[in-house]
Amino acid sequence: VQLQASGGGLVQPGGSLRLSCAVSGTSLSSNAIDWYRQAPGKQPELVAFITSRGRTEYVDSAKGRFTISRDNAKNTVYLQMNSLKSEDTAVYYCHLVKDSRPYWGKGTLVTVSS
């Protein structure tokens, strides 16, 4: 199983970014997948997840601003991030667990700064 995250970059406060995580080796239609982030000097934080049935949940700070979605045909999960704030600055990772084993994508850096 491999996860390839992309889409990070530098954005001004109030701006938007869409992160992508392409998955190979397993089908998203049968796996939940989530996005974590780790800000400098802080512990990793679960940002959002989507189950195999499409149920979504978000950390309180992301509710109303972020949307996680999944394209089963492309086996890719997305994190649309709007109204970005400086506190959203972090390395973002996609993650799933298959057969009790965790898999992590290489992180993608999101920097929110003017």
N, C-alpha and C positions, 0 to 999 in steps of 0.2 A: 504494500500500500504506500502510495506517495501522494503528498499534498504540496501543491505549488501555489503560494500566495503571491499576489502582485497588486499594484494599484496605489501604493503609498506615494507620498510626496509632500511637498511644501504647499500649504494653503493658508490663506488669510483667515482670521476669525470671521465666522459667519459663512464661510465657503463650504463647498461640498467635495467629497471624494467617494469613489466606489471601489471597494476592494473586491478582488476575485480570488477564489481558491479552487484550482483545478485538481480534481481527485482522480487517481488511477489505481487500479488494483482491487477496487471494491465499488459497489454501486451505492450512490447516495439515496436511491429509492429504498434501501434497506438499512440505512444508517442515520443516526442523528449526527449532527456536526455543529461545532461551535466556534466562536471567535473569542480569543483571549487577547488581552493587551498587557504590556508591562511598561510602565513609565519609569524614567530614570530614578533609581533609588527606592522604588516601590515594589511591592509584591505583585505577582501576576493577578489579573482580575478577569473573571468571566464577563464578557460584554453581552453576548447574545448566543442563543442556540436555536436550532430548528430540528425537530424530530423527523423521523422517516415519514410520519403522517402529516407533516407540515405545521405542527404546533410550534409556536415561537414564544420565546421569553427573552426579556432584556433586563440588564442591570438598570436600576432606577435612573441613573444619570444619563442613560441612552434612550429612555422611553420618549417617544414623540419626535426624536431626532434621527435615530438609526433604524434601518429596516434590513432584516436578514431575509434572504430568499434563495431559492434553489432552482436550477435548471437541470432536471434529470437527464434530458437528452444530451446535454453537454457535460454532465457529471461535474457541475461547477456550482459552488455556493458563492453568494455575493453579500457584501455588507455595504449598503448605501448609507453614507453618513452626511447629514445635512446640519446646518447651523453649528458648524464646528467651533469648539472653544479651545483655548490654550491648554486647558486641562485634559483634552483628548490626545495631546501629544504623547505618543508611545510607539513601541514596536507591537504590531498586531500579528497574531498567529492564528491559523486555523488548526483545528484539532478534532480528531474523532477516535473512538475506541471501537476496535473490532476484535472479537474473540478475546476479550479482557486485556487486550494490548493497546496502549495509547500510541497514536501516530500524530506527529506535529509537522506542520509545514514550516519552511524557513520563513522567518518573520519579514514583514514589510513595514518600513518606518513611515509613520505619519507625523508630520510636524506642522502645528498650527501656530503661526506667528505672523505678525505684521512687519 
